[in-house]
Amino acid sequence: MKKSICLYFQVHQPSRLRLYRFFDIGKDSHYYDDFANRTILRRVAQKCYLPMNALLLEMIGRHKGEFKVAFSISGSVLEQFDRYAPEVIESFRKLADTGCVEFLSETYYHSLASLASPDEFKHQVMKHKEAIENYFGVTPKAFRNTELIYSDAIGEMVYDMGFKTMLTEGAKHVLGWKSPNYIYSGAMAPKLKLLLKNSSLSDDIAFRFSDKNWPDWPLTGEKYLSWIKAAAQNDEIVNLFMDYETFGEHQKAQSGIFDFMRYLPDVVLKDGEFEFVTPSQAARKHESVGVLDVPDPISWADEERDVTAWLGNELQNDAFGKLYDLGEKLSIVNDEALWSDYGHLQESDHFYYMCTKFFSDGAVHKYFNPYDTPYEAFINYMNVLSDFILRVDDAISVSDAKFAAVKSETKSRAKSSAKASSAKSSARTKTVKASAKAETAVKAAGKKAAAPKKRTTKTK
């Protein structure tokens, strides 16, 4: 049996917030930087999404279905595609039509809901699943959580939602001596199969490809395949997971990244030792070699491979706590605009911008951060959140007022109905009495008319 290569790409763009000042609170509830969102989305579409989708379509056709990939596309970026670049959606639909591309399920808003609210997590997963069905005509069978976040408890929730395959990070502190190049099972969901990212090989493309100071630069298809073969010498599958924006955005076209990807399938398939599979195909093909115990959440971010990129300091935890405290209040409000904003404010990017790491991973955080400091990101976010909380409270007040008005009107109607019923009953009683009296009078008159008249005798 051939060994497997699973290529998976994450597609996401956040809803970036505009500069929102303290004096805007309670006055202006438009939170988003529409110009930045449109500009960045259009730029990345031209540099990455459109040319890379065209390249994948070409490779699938050239290799007659032997080349396969997988995507997870957040609901947030789907909304931006609809708004700013609908041609990108059409290019993904062409890939879907090949049958060689698997679309995975995730949280609609690319959120951290799995760490805070099981109900909100499930709601977003189902919302995203429906969106993928509507956009691409396919039902997701495999799952990847935001930033590959996983724990035993999260795995159990995912399995209970009907997914049998899940992607996550091959974190060294979890694996220990084990290899990421096998399929494992969830500790609390033994039938859930886990595909683990091979971090070293994935990051060779995602982060190191264009670095001329890298000892292995330049990277060629033959060199890369030799590394894959060495890594999986006694193993079964190599999972290469990365941001889709790697191609053309993070690694510029002039670095040769597109040529590398165009040539790689030729090299792999010609060699014959490996075949390309999607996550669901991998789960069907390979058996689990054992249980993976992950009591605390892991992710694919930073050296620690945990969730401290988003929840590693007081700023992040304060904002996170205040946001998810609103869930109970919102559950009694039927306001589509509020629910939409609540979803977009959950995007993990907002918390990532507040990260205060300045050492091994500082450069990465700075590259993806539109703010000069994490403190500016926190202040801006909290200003927005303060206005949002006011809107939620106002909506609840209006809802309570409407409820009180309806309740009062219901009572009033009940009283009126009771009075009307009493009046009708009284009138009915009078009518019955009058009818009975009339009937008695008629009977009496009839008896009188029917009685024989006495003859009178005249005396002479």
Sine and cosine of phi, psi and omega as CSV:
sin_phi,cos_phi,sin_psi,cos_psi,sin_omega,cos_omega
0.00,0.00,0.71,-0.71,0.00,-1.00
-0.94,0.34,0.50,-0.86,0.12,-0.99
-0.98,0.20,0.23,-0.97,-0.16,-0.99
-0.88,-0.48,0.54,-0.84,0.19,-0.98
-0.85,-0.53,0.82,-0.57,0.02,-1.00
-0.92,-0.39,0.91,-0.42,0.02,-1.00
-0.98,-0.17,0.85,-0.53,0.01,-1.00
-0.75,-0.66,0.67,-0.74,-0.01,-1.00
-0.82,-0.58,0.70,-0.72,0.10,-1.00
-1.00,-0.10,0.76,-0.65,0.03,-1.00
-0.88,-0.48,0.89,-0.46,-0.01,-1.00
-0.36,-0.93,0.62,-0.78,0.20,-0.98
-0.71,-0.70,0.76,-0.65,-0.02,-1.00
-0.97,0.23,0.29,-0.96,0.14,-0.99
-1.00,0.02,1.00,-0.04,-0.10,-0.99
-0.92,0.39,0.66,-0.75,-0.02,-1.00
-1.00,0.08,0.58,-0.81,0.09,-1.00
-0.97,0.23,0.17,-0.99,0.10,-1.00
-0.92,0.39,0.94,-0.34,-0.12,-0.99
-0.90,-0.44,0.94,-0.34,-0.11,-0.99
-1.00,0.02,0.26,-0.97,0.00,-1.00
-0.84,0.54,-0.61,0.79,-0.07,-1.00
-0.97,0.24,-0.11,0.99,0.09,-1.00
-0.99,0.13,-0.30,0.95,-0.07,-1.00
-0.89,0.46,0.80,-0.60,0.00,-1.00
0.99,0.12,-0.05,1.00,-0.05,-1.00
-0.88,-0.48,-0.59,0.81,-0.07,-1.00
-0.67,-0.74,0.90,-0.43,-0.08,-1.00
-0.96,-0.28,0.38,0.93,0.15,-0.99
-1.00,-0.08,0.91,-0.42,-0.20,-0.98
-0.99,-0.16,-0.22,0.97,-0.27,-0.96
-0.97,-0.23,0.54,-0.84,0.05,-1.00
-1.00,0.03,1.00,0.09,-0.10,-0.99
-0.88,0.47,-0.60,0.80,-0.02,-1.00
-0.91,0.42,-0.74,0.68,0.01,-1.00
-0.90,0.44,-0.68,0.74,-0.01,-1.00
-0.89,0.46,-0.69,0.73,0.00,-1.00
-0.93,0.37,-0.71,0.70,-0.04,-1.00
-0.88,0.48,-0.73,0.68,-0.03,-1.00
-0.93,0.37,-0.69,0.72,0.00,-1.00
-0.87,0.49,-0.70,0.71,0.01,-1.00
-0.90,0.43,-0.63,0.78,0.01,-1.00
-0.90,0.43,-0.74,0.67,-0.03,-1.00
-0.92,0.38,-0.54,0.84,0.05,-1.00
-0.88,0.47,-0.69,0.72,-0.03,-1.00
-0.96,0.29,-0.56,0.83,-0.05,-1.00
-1.00,0.04,-0.50,0.87,-0.13,-0.99
-0.84,-0.55,-0.92,0.39,-0.21,-0.98
-0.85,0.53,-0.78,0.63,-0.07,-1.00
-0.94,0.34,-0.76,0.65,0.00,-1.00
-0.92,0.39,-0.59,0.81,-0.02,-1.00
-0.95,0.30,-0.63,0.78,0.07,-1.00
-0.88,0.48,-0.66,0.75,0.04,-1.00
-0.90,0.44,-0.63,0.77,0.01,-1.00
-0.91,0.41,-0.70,0.71,0.02,-1.00
-0.88,0.47,-0.66,0.75,0.02,-1.00
-0.88,0.47,-0.65,0.76,0.03,-1.00
-0.90,0.44,-0.70,0.71,-0.04,-1.00
-0.93,0.37,-0.62,0.79,0.05,-1.00
-0.88,0.47,-0.69,0.72,0.02,-1.00
-0.91,0.41,-0.66,0.75,-0.05,-1.00
-0.92,0.39,-0.57,0.82,-0.05,-1.00
-0.99,-0.17,0.21,0.98,0.14,-0.99
0.78,0.63,0.73,0.68,0.09,-1.00
1.00,0.05,-0.04,1.00,0.00,-1.00
-0.98,0.19,-0.32,0.95,0.03,-1.00
-0.99,-0.13,0.80,-0.60,-0.08,-1.00
-0.70,-0.71,0.53,-0.85,0.05,-1.00
-0.61,-0.79,0.15,-0.99,0.05,-1.00
-0.71,-0.71,0.51,-0.86,0.02,-1.00
-0.76,-0.65,0.51,-0.86,0.37,-0.93
-0.84,-0.54,0.79,-0.62,-0.06,-1.00
-0.85,-0.52,0.90,-0.44,-0.07,-1.00
-0.92,0.39,0.42,-0.91,0.07,-1.00
-0.90,0.43,-0.53,0.85,0.01,-1.00
-0.88,0.47,-0.69,0.72,-0.01,-1.00
-0.97,0.24,-0.49,0.87,0.08,-1.00
-0.88,0.48,-0.66,0.76,0.04,-1.00
-0.89,0.46,-0.64,0.77,0.02,-1.00
-0.94,0.34,-0.59,0.80,0.09,-1.00
-0.86,0.51,-0.73,0.69,0.02,-1.00
-0.84,0.54,-0.65,0.76,-0.12,-0.99
-0.99,0.15,-0.64,0.77,-0.18,-0.98
-0.88,-0.47,-0.39,0.92,-0.08,-1.00
-0.48,-0.88,0.92,0.39,-0.03,-1.00
-0.87,0.49,-0.36,0.93,0.02,-1.00
-0.91,0.42,-0.41,0.91,0.04,-1.00
-0.93,0.36,-0.65,0.76,0.04,-1.00
-0.88,0.48,-0.66,0.75,0.02,-1.00
-0.89,0.46,-0.61,0.79,0.02,-1.00
-0.93,0.37,-0.56,0.83,0.09,-1.00
-0.94,0.34,-0.57,0.82,0.05,-1.00
-0.89,0.46,-0.61,0.79,0.05,-1.00
-0.89,0.46,-0.62,0.78,0.06,-1.00
-0.92,0.39,-0.65,0.76,0.02,-1.00
-0.87,0.49,-0.60,0.80,-0.05,-1.00
-0.93,0.38,-0.30,0.95,-0.01,-1.00
-0.96,0.28,-0.39,0.92,-0.07,-1.00
0.98,0.22,0.05,1.00,-0.02,-1.00
-0.96,-0.28,0.11,0.99,-0.03,-1.00
-0.83,-0.56,0.79,-0.61,0.05,-1.00
-0.97,-0.22,0.72,-0.69,0.06,-1.00
-0.97,-0.24,0.84,-0.55,-0.07,-1.00
-1.00,-0.04,0.33,-0.95,0.07,-1.00
-1.00,-0.07,0.47,-0.88,0.06,-1.00
-0.37,-0.93,-0.17,-0.98,0.10,-0.99
-0.97,0.24,0.69,-0.73,-0.08,-1.00
-0.84,0.55,-0.69,0.72,-0.09,-1.00
-0.99,-0.13,0.28,0.96,0.01,-1.00
0.80,0.60,0.77,0.64,-0.17,-0.98
-0.97,-0.26,0.07,-1.00,0.07,-1.00
-0.97,-0.23,0.45,0.89,-0.09,-1.00
-0.86,0.51,-0.50,0.87,-0.01,-1.00
-0.90,0.44,-0.32,0.95,0.00,-1.00
-1.00,-0.08,-0.09,1.00,-0.14,-0.99
-0.77,-0.64,-0.65,0.76,-0.15,-0.99
-0.54,-0.84,0.96,-0.27,0.03,-1.00
-0.83,0.55,-0.61,0.79,-0.01,-1.00
-0.92,0.39,-0.71,0.70,0.01,-1.00
-0.92,0.39,-0.62,0.78,0.04,-1.00
-0.85,0.52,-0.77,0.64,-0.01,-1.00
-0.89,0.45,-0.66,0.75,0.01,-1.00
-0.86,0.51,-0.71,0.70,-0.04,-1.00
-0.94,0.35,-0.59,0.81,0.02,-1.00
-0.91,0.43,-0.70,0.71,0.01,-1.00
-0.92,0.39,-0.60,0.80,0.04,-1.00
-0.90,0.44,-0.66,0.75,0.01,-1.00
-0.93,0.37,-0.67,0.74,0.01,-1.00
-0.85,0.53,-0.69,0.73,0.03,-1.00
-0.90,0.43,-0.62,0.78,0.00,-1.00
-0.90,0.43,-0.68,0.73,0.01,-1.00
-0.89,0.45,-0.63,0.77,0.05,-1.00
-0.89,0.46,-0.67,0.75,-0.03,-1.00
-0.94,0.33,-0.64,0.77,-0.06,-1.00
-0.98,0.20,-0.67,0.75,-0.20,-0.98
-0.86,-0.51,-0.03,1.00,0.08,-1.00
0.94,0.35,0.37,0.93,0.03,-1.00
-0.77,-0.64,0.50,-0.87,0.03,-1.00
-0.98,-0.22,0.86,-0.50,-0.01,-1.00
-0.88,0.48,0.70,-0.71,0.01,-1.00
-0.94,-0.34,-0.43,0.90,-0.01,-1.00
-0.92,-0.39,0.34,-0.94,-0.11,-0.99
-0.77,-0.64,0.62,-0.79,0.22,-0.98
-0.73,-0.68,0.78,-0.63,0.01,-1.00
-0.99,0.14,0.30,-0.95,0.06,-1.00
-0.74,0.67,0.80,-0.60,0.04,-1.00
0.82,0.57,0.47,0.88,-0.01,-1.00
0.86,0.51,0.43,0.90,0.00,-1.00
-0.90,0.43,0.75,-0.66,-0.04,-1.00
-0.49,-0.87,0.56,-0.83,0.21,-0.98
-0.48,-0.88,0.15,-0.99,0.02,-1.00
-0.85,0.53,-0.69,0.73,-0.03,-1.00
-0.92,0.40,-0.65,0.76,0.02,-1.00
-0.91,0.41,-0.65,0.76,0.04,-1.00
-0.86,0.52,-0.64,0.77,0.02,-1.00
-0.90,0.43,-0.67,0.75,0.04,-1.00
-0.88,0.47,-0.68,0.74,-0.01,-1.00
-0.90,0.44,-0.69,0.72,0.02,-1.00
-0.89,0.45,-0.65,0.76,0.01,-1.00
-0.90,0.43,-0.38,0.93,0.05,-1.00
-1.00,0.09,0.02,1.00,0.11,-0.99
0.97,-0.25,0.07,1.00,0.00,-1.00
-1.00,-0.03,0.67,-0.75,-0.02,-1.00
-0.95,-0.31,-0.12,0.99,-0.03,-1.00
-0.71,-0.70,0.68,-0.74,0.00,-1.00
-0.60,-0.80,0.59,-0.81,0.02,-1.00
-0.98,-0.19,0.60,-0.80,0.11,-0.99
-0.40,-0.92,-0.10,-0.99,-0.08,-1.00
-1.00,0.04,0.61,-0.79,0.12,-0.99
-1.00,0.07,0.92,0.39,-0.09,-1.00
-0.93,0.37,0.77,-0.64,-0.08,-1.00
-0.89,0.45,-0.61,0.79,-0.05,-1.00
-0.95,0.33,-0.25,0.97,0.08,-1.00
-1.00,-0.09,-0.69,0.73,-0.04,-1.00
-0.94,0.33,-0.61,0.79,-0.10,-1.00
0.90,0.44,-0.86,-0.50,-0.02,-1.00
-0.99,0.12,-0.15,0.99,-0.06,-1.00
-0.96,0.28,0.38,-0.92,0.01,-1.00
-0.99,-0.11,0.59,-0.81,0.08,-1.00
-0.97,0.24,-0.10,0.99,-0.13,-0.99
-1.00,-0.04,0.59,0.80,0.12,-0.99
-0.67,-0.74,0.16,-0.99,0.12,-0.99
-0.98,-0.18,0.69,-0.73,-0.01,-1.00
-0.87,-0.49,0.12,-0.99,0.03,-1.00
-0.90,-0.43,0.45,-0.89,0.04,-1.00
-0.96,0.29,0.59,-0.81,-0.04,-1.00
-0.93,0.38,-0.61,0.79,-0.01,-1.00
-0.98,-0.18,-0.08,1.00,0.06,-1.00
-0.65,-0.76,0.98,0.18,-0.13,-0.99
-0.86,0.51,-0.36,0.93,0.00,-1.00
-1.00,-0.01,-0.03,1.00,0.06,-1.00
-1.00,0.08,0.87,-0.49,0.01,-1.00
-1.00,-0.02,0.71,-0.70,-0.07,-1.00
-0.93,-0.37,0.81,-0.59,0.12,-0.99
-0.98,-0.21,0.81,-0.58,-0.10,-0.99
-0.96,-0.28,0.72,-0.70,0.03,-1.00
-0.92,0.39,0.73,-0.68,0.18,-0.98
-1.00,0.09,0.99,-0.15,-0.15,-0.99
-0.89,0.46,-0.70,0.71,-0.07,-1.00
-0.88,0.48,-0.77,0.64,-0.04,-1.00
-0.94,0.34,-0.57,0.82,0.04,-1.00
-0.92,0.40,-0.69,0.72,-0.05,-1.00
-0.96,0.29,-0.33,0.95,0.10,-1.00
-0.87,0.49,-0.56,0.83,0.04,-1.00
-1.00,0.04,-0.74,0.67,-0.15,-0.99
-0.93,0.36,-0.58,0.81,-0.12,-0.99
-0.87,-0.49,-0.55,0.84,-0.16,-0.99
-0.98,-0.20,-0.17,0.98,-0.19,-0.98
-0.80,0.60,-0.71,0.71,-0.10,-0.99
-0.99,-0.15,0.11,0.99,-0.03,-1.00
-0.98,0.17,0.96,-0.29,-0.05,-1.00
-0.95,0.31,-0.21,0.98,0.08,-1.00
-1.00,0.05,-0.12,0.99,0.04,-1.00
-0.94,0.33,0.78,-0.62,-0.04,-1.00
-0.84,0.55,-0.46,0.89,-0.05,-1.00
-0.99,-0.11,0.15,0.99,0.06,-1.00
-0.97,0.25,0.64,-0.77,-0.05,1.00
-1.00,0.09,0.46,-0.89,0.00,-1.00
-1.00,0.01,0.78,-0.62,0.03,-1.00
-0.91,-0.42,0.26,-0.97,0.01,-1.00
-0.88,0.48,-0.69,0.73,-0.01,-1.00
-0.90,0.44,-0.69,0.73,0.01,-1.00
-0.89,0.46,-0.69,0.72,-0.05,-1.00
-0.91,0.42,-0.67,0.74,0.03,-1.00
-0.89,0.46,-0.60,0.80,0.03,-1.00
-0.89,0.45,-0.58,0.81,0.05,-1.00
-0.93,0.37,-0.66,0.75,0.03,-1.00
-0.88,0.48,-0.70,0.71,-0.02,-1.00
-0.91,0.42,-0.61,0.79,0.03,-1.00
-0.93,0.37,-0.65,0.76,-0.02,-1.00
-0.92,0.40,-0.59,0.81,-0.08,-1.00
-0.95,-0.30,0.48,0.88,-0.06,-1.00
-0.82,0.57,-0.67,0.74,0.01,-1.00
-0.90,-0.43,0.24,0.97,-0.09,-1.00
-0.92,-0.38,-0.17,-0.99,-0.16,-0.99
-0.87,-0.49,-0.56,0.83,-0.14,-0.99
-0.54,-0.84,0.62,-0.78,0.09,-1.00
-0.89,-0.46,0.87,-0.49,-0.03,-1.00
-0.98,-0.19,0.90,-0.44,0.00,-1.00
-0.96,-0.28,0.98,-0.21,-0.07,-1.00
-0.92,-0.39,0.74,-0.68,0.00,-1.00
-0.32,-0.95,0.27,-0.96,0.12,-0.99
-0.90,0.43,0.66,-0.75,0.04,-1.00
-0.93,0.38,-0.46,0.89,0.00,-1.00
-0.92,0.38,-0.10,0.99,0.12,-0.99
-0.80,0.60,-0.62,0.79,-0.15,-0.99
-1.00,-0.02,0.97,-0.25,0.06,-1.00
0.99,-0.10,-0.40,0.92,0.00,-1.00
-0.97,-0.26,-0.90,0.44,0.04,-1.00
-0.97,0.26,-0.68,0.73,0.12,-0.99
-0.95,-0.30,0.95,-0.32,-0.14,-0.99
-0.91,0.41,0.40,-0.92,-0.02,-1.00
-0.84,0.54,-0.61,0.79,-0.04,-1.00
-0.93,0.38,-0.20,0.98,0.06,-1.00
-0.97,0.26,-0.25,0.97,-0.02,-1.00
1.00,-0.05,0.21,0.98,-0.08,-1.00
-0.89,0.46,-0.61,0.79,0.00,-1.00
-0.94,0.34,-0.64,0.77,0.04,-1.00
-0.90,0.43,-0.62,0.79,0.03,-1.00
-0.87,0.49,-0.73,0.68,-0.03,-1.00
-0.94,0.34,-0.54,0.84,0.03,-1.00
-0.91,0.42,-0.59,0.81,-0.12,-0.99
-1.00,0.04,-0.48,0.88,-0.11,-0.99
-0.84,0.54,-0.76,0.65,0.01,-1.00
-0.86,0.52,-0.60,0.80,0.04,-1.00
-0.85,0.52,-0.72,0.69,-0.04,-1.00
-0.90,0.43,-0.73,0.68,-0.05,-1.00
-0.90,0.43,-0.77,0.64,-0.08,-1.00
-0.94,0.35,-0.54,0.84,0.03,-1.00
-0.93,0.37,-0.59,0.81,0.01,-1.00
-0.90,0.43,-0.66,0.76,0.11,-0.99
1.00,0.01,-0.13,0.99,-0.02,-1.00
-0.98,0.17,-0.49,0.87,-0.05,-1.00
-0.88,-0.48,0.40,-0.92,0.18,-0.98
-0.75,-0.66,0.45,-0.89,0.03,-1.00
-1.00,0.08,0.69,-0.73,0.03,-1.00
-0.69,-0.72,0.41,-0.91,0.15,-0.99
-1.00,0.04,0.23,-0.97,0.00,-1.00
-0.84,0.55,-0.69,0.73,0.00,-1.00
-0.92,0.40,-0.62,0.78,0.06,-1.00
-0.90,0.43,-0.64,0.77,0.02,-1.00
-0.88,0.47,-0.67,0.74,-0.01,-1.00
-0.91,0.41,-0.55,0.83,0.05,-1.00
-0.97,0.26,-0.55,0.83,-0.10,-1.00
-0.98,0.19,-0.64,0.77,-0.13,-0.99
-0.93,-0.37,0.64,-0.77,0.07,-1.00
-1.00,0.05,0.42,-0.91,0.08,-1.00
-0.93,0.36,0.64,-0.77,0.03,-1.00
-0.99,-0.15,-0.03,1.00,0.01,-1.00
0.31,-0.95,0.09,-1.00,-0.02,-1.00
-1.00,0.03,0.64,-0.77,0.07,-1.00
-0.95,-0.32,0.90,-0.44,0.00,-1.00
-1.00,0.01,0.88,-0.47,0.00,-1.00
-0.73,-0.68,0.98,0.18,-0.04,-1.00
-0.92,0.39,-0.55,0.83,0.00,-1.00
-0.93,-0.37,0.56,-0.83,-0.09,-1.00
-0.87,0.49,0.66,-0.75,0.12,-0.99
-0.88,-0.47,0.24,-0.97,0.04,-1.00
-0.47,-0.88,-0.06,-1.00,0.05,-1.00
-0.98,-0.18,0.24,0.97,-0.10,-0.99
-0.99,-0.13,0.66,-0.75,0.17,-0.98
0.89,0.45,0.04,-1.00,-0.03,-1.00
-0.92,0.39,-0.55,0.84,-0.08,-1.00
-0.96,0.28,-0.41,0.91,-0.04,-1.00
0.82,0.57,0.64,0.77,0.06,-1.00
-0.82,-0.58,-0.41,-0.91,-0.05,-1.00
-0.96,-0.28,0.29,0.96,-0.02,-1.00
-0.95,0.31,-0.22,0.98,0.09,-1.00
-0.91,0.42,-0.42,0.91,-0.04,-1.00
-0.90,-0.43,-0.47,0.88,-0.08,-1.00
-0.72,-0.69,0.76,0.65,-0.09,-1.00
-0.95,-0.32,0.02,1.00,0.02,-1.00
-0.55,-0.83,0.12,-0.99,-0.07,-1.00
-0.91,0.41,-0.57,0.82,0.01,-1.00
-0.87,0.50,-0.78,0.63,-0.04,-1.00
-0.89,0.46,-0.71,0.71,-0.04,-1.00
-0.93,0.38,-0.56,0.83,0.04,-1.00
-0.91,0.41,-0.75,0.66,0.01,-1.00
-0.89,0.45,-0.69,0.73,-0.02,-1.00
-0.88,0.47,-0.72,0.69,-0.01,-1.00
-0.90,0.45,-0.71,0.71,-0.01,-1.00
-0.91,0.42,-0.59,0.81,0.01,-1.00
-0.91,0.42,-0.78,0.63,-0.08,-1.00
-0.98,0.22,-0.24,0.97,0.14,-0.99
-0.92,0.40,-0.32,0.95,-0.04,-1.00
-0.99,0.16,-0.19,0.98,-0.09,-1.00
-0.84,0.55,-0.69,0.73,-0.04,-1.00
-0.91,0.41,-0.67,0.74,0.03,-1.00
-0.89,0.45,-0.70,0.71,-0.04,-1.00
-0.91,0.42,-0.41,0.91,-0.04,-1.00
-0.90,0.43,-0.31,0.95,0.01,-1.00
-0.97,-0.25,0.13,0.99,-0.02,-1.00
-0.92,-0.39,0.80,-0.60,0.04,-1.00
-0.97,-0.23,0.98,0.21,-0.05,-1.00
-0.72,-0.70,0.95,-0.32,-0.10,-1.00
-0.87,0.49,-0.64,0.77,-0.02,-1.00
-0.91,0.42,-0.65,0.76,0.02,-1.00
-0.90,0.43,-0.68,0.73,-0.01,-1.00
-0.91,0.41,-0.60,0.80,0.04,-1.00
-0.91,0.42,-0.73,0.69,0.03,-1.00
-0.90,0.44,-0.62,0.78,0.03,-1.00
-0.86,0.51,-0.66,0.75,0.03,-1.00
-0.90,0.43,-0.74,0.67,-0.04,-1.00
-0.93,0.37,-0.49,0.87,0.06,-1.00
-0.96,0.29,-0.23,0.97,0.05,-1.00
-1.00,0.08,-0.16,0.99,-0.04,-1.00
-0.80,0.59,0.75,-0.66,-0.11,-0.99
-0.87,0.50,-0.43,0.90,-0.04,-1.00
-0.84,0.54,-0.63,0.78,-0.04,-1.00
-0.86,0.51,-0.60,0.80,0.00,-1.00
-0.99,0.17,-0.50,0.87,0.06,-1.00
-0.89,0.45,-0.61,0.79,0.00,-1.00
-0.91,0.42,-0.36,0.93,-0.02,-1.00
-1.00,0.01,0.02,1.00,-0.05,-1.00
-0.90,0.43,0.67,-0.74,-0.04,-1.00
-0.95,-0.32,0.36,0.93,0.05,-1.00
-0.96,0.29,0.78,-0.63,-0.03,-1.00
-0.81,-0.59,0.20,0.98,-0.09,-1.00
-0.95,-0.32,-0.92,-0.38,-0.14,-0.99
-0.87,0.50,-0.53,0.85,-0.08,-1.00
-0.94,-0.34,0.14,0.99,-0.06,-1.00
-0.87,0.49,-0.65,0.76,-0.04,-1.00
-0.90,0.44,-0.62,0.79,0.01,-1.00
-0.90,0.43,-0.70,0.71,-0.01,-1.00
-0.90,0.43,-0.62,0.78,0.00,-1.00
-0.91,0.41,-0.62,0.78,-0.03,-1.00
-0.88,0.47,-0.63,0.78,-0.07,-1.00
-1.00,-0.05,0.14,0.99,-0.17,-0.99
-0.94,-0.35,0.86,-0.52,0.02,-1.00
-0.98,0.18,-0.14,0.99,-0.01,-1.00
-0.99,-0.14,0.47,-0.89,0.02,-1.00
-0.95,0.31,-0.56,0.83,0.01,-1.00
-0.64,-0.77,0.39,-0.92,0.07,-1.00
-0.90,0.43,-0.41,0.91,0.00,-1.00
-0.95,0.33,-0.60,0.80,0.09,-1.00
-0.91,0.42,-0.64,0.77,0.02,-1.00
-0.89,0.46,-0.67,0.75,0.00,-1.00
-0.91,0.42,-0.74,0.67,-0.03,-1.00
-0.88,0.48,-0.71,0.71,-0.02,-1.00
-0.89,0.45,-0.70,0.72,-0.01,-1.00
-0.90,0.44,-0.68,0.73,-0.04,-1.00
-0.93,0.37,-0.52,0.86,0.11,-0.99
-0.89,0.45,-0.71,0.70,0.04,-1.00
-0.88,0.47,-0.72,0.69,-0.04,-1.00
-0.89,0.45,-0.58,0.81,0.03,-1.00
-0.89,0.47,-0.69,0.73,0.05,-1.00
-0.91,0.42,-0.65,0.76,0.00,-1.00
-0.89,0.46,-0.65,0.76,0.03,-1.00
-0.89,0.47,-0.65,0.76,0.06,-1.00
-0.87,0.50,-0.66,0.75,0.01,-1.00
-0.91,0.42,-0.64,0.77,0.03,-1.00
-0.90,0.44,-0.72,0.70,0.01,-1.00
-0.89,0.46,-0.65,0.76,0.03,-1.00
-0.89,0.46,-0.67,0.75,-0.01,-1.00
-0.90,0.44,-0.61,0.79,0.03,-1.00
-0.93,0.37,-0.64,0.77,0.04,-1.00
-0.88,0.47,-0.71,0.71,0.03,-1.00
-0.89,0.46,-0.66,0.75,0.00,-1.00
-0.89,0.45,-0.67,0.74,0.03,-1.00
-0.91,0.42,-0.65,0.76,0.01,-1.00
-0.90,0.44,-0.69,0.73,0.03,-1.00
-0.89,0.45,-0.64,0.77,0.00,-1.00
-0.90,0.43,-0.69,0.73,0.01,-1.00
-0.90,0.44,-0.65,0.76,0.00,-1.00
-0.90,0.43,-0.68,0.73,0.02,-1.00
-0.90,0.43,-0.67,0.74,0.01,-1.00
-0.88,0.47,-0.70,0.72,0.02,-1.00
-0.90,0.44,-0.68,0.73,0.00,-1.00
-0.90,0.43,-0.60,0.80,0.02,-1.00
-0.90,0.44,-0.69,0.72,0.03,-1.00
-0.89,0.46,-0.70,0.72,-0.01,-1.00
-0.88,0.48,-0.68,0.73,0.03,-1.00
-0.90,0.43,-0.61,0.79,0.01,-1.00
-0.90,0.44,-0.68,0.73,0.03,-1.00
-0.90,0.43,-0.71,0.70,0.01,-1.00
-0.87,0.49,-0.65,0.76,0.00,-1.00
-0.91,0.42,-0.64,0.77,0.01,-1.00
-0.91,0.42,-0.68,0.73,0.03,-1.00
-0.89,0.46,-0.71,0.70,0.00,-1.00
-0.88,0.47,-0.64,0.77,0.00,-1.00
-0.91,0.42,-0.65,0.76,0.01,-1.00
-0.91,0.41,-0.66,0.75,0.01,-1.00
-0.90,0.43,-0.67,0.74,0.02,-1.00
-0.89,0.45,-0.64,0.77,-0.01,-1.00
-0.90,0.43,-0.68,0.74,0.01,-1.00
-0.90,0.43,-0.69,0.72,0.01,-1.00
-0.90,0.43,-0.62,0.79,0.01,-1.00
-0.91,0.42,-0.63,0.77,0.01,-1.00
-0.90,0.44,-0.71,0.71,0.02,-1.00
-0.88,0.47,-0.67,0.74,-0.01,-1.00
-0.89,0.46,-0.68,0.74,0.00,-1.00
-0.90,0.45,-0.69,0.72,0.01,-1.00
-0.88,0.47,-0.71,0.70,0.00,-1.00
-0.89,0.46,-0.64,0.77,-0.01,-1.00
-0.91,0.41,-0.65,0.76,0.01,-1.00
-0.91,0.41,-0.65,0.76,0.00,-1.00
-0.90,0.43,-0.68,0.73,0.01,-1.00
-0.90,0.43,-0.64,0.77,-0.02,-1.00
-0.91,0.42,-0.63,0.77,0.03,-1.00
-0.90,0.45,-0.67,0.74,0.00,-1.00
-0.90,0.44,-0.66,0.75,-0.01,-1.00
-0.90,0.44,-0.69,0.73,0.00,-1.00
-0.89,0.46,-0.65,0.76,0.00,-1.00
-0.90,0.43,-0.67,0.74,0.01,-1.00
-0.91,0.42,-0.60,0.80,-0.01,-1.00
-0.91,0.41,-0.66,0.75,0.01,-1.00
-0.90,0.45,-0.63,0.78,-0.02,-1.00
-0.91,0.41,-0.66,0.75,-0.02,-1.00
-0.93,0.36,-0.51,0.86,-0.06,-1.00
-0.99,0.13,-0.32,0.95,-0.04,-1.00
-0.93,0.37,0.69,-0.73,-0.02,-1.00
-0.94,0.33,0.62,-0.79,0.02,-1.00
-0.99,0.16,0.65,-0.76,0.03,-1.00
-0.98,0.20,0.71,-0.70,0.05,-1.00
-0.98,0.19,0.59,-0.81,0.04,-1.00
-0.94,-0.33,0.72,-0.70,-0.02,-1.00
-0.97,-0.23,0.79,-0.61,0.00,-1.00
-1.00,0.09,0.69,-0.73,0.07,-1.00
-0.99,-0.15,0.67,-0.74,0.04,-1.00
-1.00,0.05,0.00,0.00,0.00,0.00
